[in-house]
Amino acid sequence: MDTALLVIDVQEEALEGCHDAEGTVTRINDVSRRMAEAGAPVIYIQHEDDGELVRESPGWQLAAGLERPDESVRLAKTFRDGFEATDLQGMLEREGVRRVVVTGVHSDFCVQTTALSALIRGFDLVLVSDGHTARTSAETSELSGEALRQLVNARMATLRYPGRTIEVVRAAELSL
């Protein structure tokens, strides 16, 4: 299959305070099951650093409600971009992937950055519009988590990139 699922930073600490966290995780689980059943690579990307989300700490763990198909893999990252200083691109290329489906936590940081990086690196993009989430933070924005998710969806829906297809679709409407 030429499509892979990226599940970005759906970790205990990252998910705290996010808009519709439980619903988002449920929809990600649905998409990951469908992708795994279709034979697509499913990659769980976990942020880690020394200040927060310390490897193996309780907050670093994947969210308790998140289901991982048996064939799925985990990939550690240290930047907002899931491709930077990781083997994500190589993993995708070895599997023959041309299209990535993006889900995860925080819409306005790691989800958006990784999605844009995928386009730059030559992949087609599907952003699952109800499969990513954010939280309100007075430090970074006065927008609510819901508004941040809607903003990222709107940005991606109007984005054009030469030679790439970009889709923003609800989890239930995702075609494999």
C-alpha positions in Angstrom: 0.0 0.0 0.0 1.3 3.5 -0.8 -0.3 5.1 2.2 0.9 5.3 5.8 -0.7 6.6 9.0 1.2 9.0 11.3 0.0 9.2 14.8 1.9 12.2 16.3 2.5 12.7 20.0 -0.7 11.1 21.4 1.0 10.9 24.8 -0.4 11.2 28.3 1.1 14.7 29.1 0.6 16.1 25.6 -3.1 15.1 25.6 -3.9 16.8 28.9 -6.3 19.7 28.5 -6.8 19.1 24.8 -10.2 19.8 23.1 -12.3 16.6 22.6 -9.3 14.4 23.6 -11.4 11.3 24.2 -13.2 11.7 20.8 -10.0 12.4 19.0 -8.4 9.2 20.4 -11.4 7.2 19.5 -11.3 8.4 15.9 -7.5 7.8 15.7 -8.1 4.3 16.9 -10.7 3.7 14.2 -8.4 5.1 11.5 -5.4 3.0 12.8 -7.5 -0.2 12.7 -8.7 0.5 9.2 -5.2 1.3 8.0 -3.7 -1.8 9.6 -6.4 -4.0 8.2 -5.6 -2.6 4.7 -1.9 -3.4 5.2 -0.7 0.2 5.6 2.2 1.1 7.8 1.0 2.7 11.1 3.7 4.8 12.8 3.3 6.2 16.4 5.6 9.2 16.8 6.5 10.2 20.4 8.1 13.4 21.4 10.8 13.3 24.0 13.3 15.7 25.6 15.0 16.4 28.8 12.6 19.1 30.0 9.2 17.6 29.4 8.1 14.3 28.0 11.1 12.6 29.4 11.5 9.2 27.9 9.8 6.4 29.9 8.2 9.0 32.3 4.4 8.6 32.9 3.7 11.7 30.7 5.8 10.4 27.8 3.7 7.2 27.6 1.2 6.8 24.7 -2.3 7.8 25.9 -4.0 5.1 27.9 -7.0 4.8 25.4 -4.8 4.6 22.3 -4.8 1.3 20.6 -1.7 0.1 18.7 -2.1 -2.5 15.9 0.4 -5.4 16.3 2.3 -4.4 13.2 2.7 -0.7 14.1 6.0 0.9 15.0 7.1 3.6 17.3 9.5 6.4 16.5 11.0 8.9 18.9 11.5 12.5 17.9 13.0 15.6 19.6 11.7 18.4 17.3 8.2 19.5 16.3 8.9 18.0 12.8 8.5 14.3 12.9 11.0 14.0 10.0 13.8 16.1 11.5 16.6 14.0 13.0 14.6 10.8 12.6 14.4 8.0 10.1 10.8 8.7 9.2 11.4 9.6 5.6 13.6 6.5 5.1 10.9 4.3 6.8 8.2 5.6 4.5 10.4 5.3 1.4 11.4 1.7 2.2 7.7 0.9 2.4 6.9 2.6 -0.9 4.7 5.2 0.7 3.7 8.2 -1.4 0.8 9.5 0.8 0.7 10.1 4.5 -2.4 10.4 6.7 -1.7 12.7 9.6 -3.4 12.6 13.1 -2.2 13.6 16.5 -1.6 16.2 19.2 -1.0 19.5 19.1 -2.6 20.7 15.9 -0.8 24.0 15.8 2.7 22.6 16.6 3.8 19.0 15.8 0.9 18.0 13.7 1.0 21.1 11.4 4.8 21.1 11.2 5.1 17.4 10.3 2.3 17.7 7.8 4.1 20.6 6.0 7.4 18.7 6.2 5.8 15.7 4.5 4.7 17.9 1.6 8.2 19.4 1.3 9.7 15.9 1.2 7.5 14.8 -1.7 4.6 13.0 0.0 0.9 13.6 -0.7 -1.0 14.6 2.5 -4.3 13.7 4.1 -5.0 15.6 7.3 -7.8 13.9 9.4 -9.8 17.0 10.3 -11.2 15.4 13.5 -8.2 13.3 14.2 -6.0 15.9 15.7 -6.4 18.2 18.7 -4.9 21.1 20.6 -5.3 22.9 23.9 -5.9 26.5 24.8 -2.7 28.1 26.1 -2.4 31.7 27.1 1.4 31.4 26.6 1.1 30.6 22.9 -2.4 31.7 21.8 -5.6 33.0 23.0 -7.5 30.7 20.7 -9.3 27.7 22.1 -8.2 24.2 21.4 -11.2 23.8 19.1 -10.4 27.0 17.3 -6.7 25.9 16.8 -7.9 22.6 15.3 -10.2 24.5 12.9 -7.5 27.0 12.0 -5.1 24.2 11.0 -7.8 22.5 9.1 -8.6 25.7 7.2 -5.0 26.4 6.4 -4.3 22.9 5.1 -7.6 22.8 3.1 -6.5 25.9 1.2 -2.9 25.0 0.8 -1.5 24.2 -2.6 1.8 22.5 -3.3 3.3 21.7 -6.7 2.8 18.1 -7.7 1.1 17.1 -4.4 -2.4 16.3 -3.4 -3.7 17.7 -0.1 -6.9 16.5 1.5 -8.6 17.5 4.7 -11.2 14.9 5.6 -13.1 13.6 8.6 -12.0 10.2 10.0 -15.3 8.6 8.9 -14.8 9.9 5.3 -11.2 8.8 4.9 -10.7 6.6 1.8 -7.8 4.2 1.8 
